[in-house]
Amino acid sequence: MARRLAALALPLVFLLCACAGPAAPAVSAPPATTQAPPATTAPTSETPPATTTATTEAPPTTTSAPPTTTTTGPPAIPVIEQRENGAWYIGNTVIVNKTYGLPPGWADGEDPAALAALDQMIAAAGADGIRLFVVGGGGFRSDEKQTTLYNNYVARSGRAAADTYSARPGHSEHQTGLAFDLNHAASSFEGTPAALWIEAHCAQYGFIVRFPKGKEAFTGFIYEPWHVRYVGQPLAAALTESGLCLEEYYGLTSEYQE
């Protein structure tokens, strides 16, 4: 009986196992999904290489001052022209020296503007205790008067010597009505209070000492502290400040054409 039961039990065990099916495989824990993933956003949040440097960097300035084109040398040689009246001019300044002459009868008396300025200068000198006056024959001279004066000097000193202190007819500033000889037309006038006052103040009234000391090679005449020429205040101031005579300032010659 026991054997019979054992024989029946064995098939039953196999049947139960078949009905139950294969054992379910053990379920293991999946990999943790909360672990921080690789940082995939780093390239976008990291400061990128500066690729805009070329466009945002300030370009080389274009507003800087250009190289100067002015020169430090002497000014350009001015234009001297002979006008219809026969005289030579630079701007409004009539030029008279050994190179540039006047036609006969160019003027017939003292220039009104020059006379008015001379009166003002004489009054100012008087206020400073200096007496100024025009010597006889030291104002306007006609062609005939200048001819007589020059010929007398030639007869006395010879032509070469006369040419150093007297102008030939047609080349004297006295024939313009713009020049005046003051006080004493002689070398002894140099260094006197009147001569020193003229040198220091004449430019304020538009005059220059036309033949300055040390400029004989340029003007062609000896130093004449008594001889003043009216050129107007702007030019008189420029000449005085520069220390140049008229020929130097304008780059002119003063030589007779023999």
Secondary structure, DSSP 8 states (H G I E B T S, - for coil): -HHHHHHHHHHHHHHHHHHH-S----------S-S-----SHHHHS-----SHHHHS----S-S-------SS-------EE-TTS-EEETTEEE-SSSS---TT--SS--HHHHHHHHHHHHHHHHTT----B-TT-S---HHHHHHHHHHHHHHH-HHHHTTTS--TT--GGGGT-EEEBS--SGGGTTSHHHHHHHHHGGGGTEEESS-TT-HHHHSS---TTEEEE--HHHHHHHHHHT--HHHHHT-------
